[in-house]
Amino acid sequence: MFLISVENQTGVVMNYSHRVYGKDQSKAVMDWFNANGHKMESTLMSFKQFPKAKEFK
């Protein structure tokens, strides 16, 4: 999932990645996305300001 913003002539891109391994990866990704996608999108879109990179550890 990506969140892209341009404020005060500064661009910011956030990328949330969820990896899946094993057989039938497409189904596993879609299952995860259907269960979690809306929550992740809401979380990303709710940021009032972007966190500093060190806050993502």
Phi, psi and omega per residue, in radians:
M1 nan 2.499 -3.118
F2 -2.145 2.522 2.964
L3 -2.225 2.145 -3.109
I4 -2.106 2.326 -3.133
S5 -2.493 2.544 3.024
V6 -2.230 2.022 3.109
E7 -2.356 2.432 3.103
N8 0.870 0.726 3.114
Q9 1.073 0.450 3.079
T10 -2.167 2.215 3.122
G11 -1.675 2.469 3.128
V12 -2.329 2.348 3.070
V13 -2.204 2.251 3.037
M14 -1.991 2.368 3.136
N15 -2.186 2.109 3.056
Y16 -1.809 2.192 -3.070
S17 -2.076 2.381 3.060
H18 -2.224 2.062 -3.085
R19 -1.721 2.588 3.123
V20 -2.315 2.386 -3.140
Y21 -2.150 2.792 3.061
G22 1.784 -2.882 -3.109
K23 -1.323 2.699 3.073
D24 0.875 0.945 -3.118
Q25 -1.091 -0.620 -3.130
S26 -1.037 -0.797 3.133
K27 -1.135 -0.746 -3.141
A28 -1.096 -0.717 3.111
V29 -1.132 -0.797 -3.132
M30 -1.139 -0.669 3.080
D31 -1.065 -0.797 3.125
W32 -1.108 -0.804 -3.119
F33 -1.071 -0.763 3.127
N34 -1.117 -0.591 -3.137
A35 -1.433 -0.493 -2.976
N36 -2.203 -0.243 -3.029
G37 -1.009 -0.810 -3.103
H38 -1.114 -0.732 3.129
K39 -1.102 -0.779 3.135
M40 -1.127 -0.734 3.117
E41 -1.087 -0.778 3.133
S42 -1.085 -0.711 3.119
T43 -1.102 -0.841 -3.138
L44 -1.101 -0.730 -3.087
M45 -1.299 -0.267 -3.105
S46 -1.481 -0.140 3.139
F47 -1.067 2.258 3.059
K48 -1.529 -0.509 2.995
Q49 -2.538 2.738 -3.077
F50 -1.432 2.332 3.091
P51 -1.150 2.704 3.053
K52 -1.254 2.664 -3.080
A53 -0.966 -0.675 -3.101
K54 -1.165 -0.287 3.117
E55 -1.345 -0.154 -3.106
F56 -1.605 0.079 -3.110
K57 -1.261 nan nan
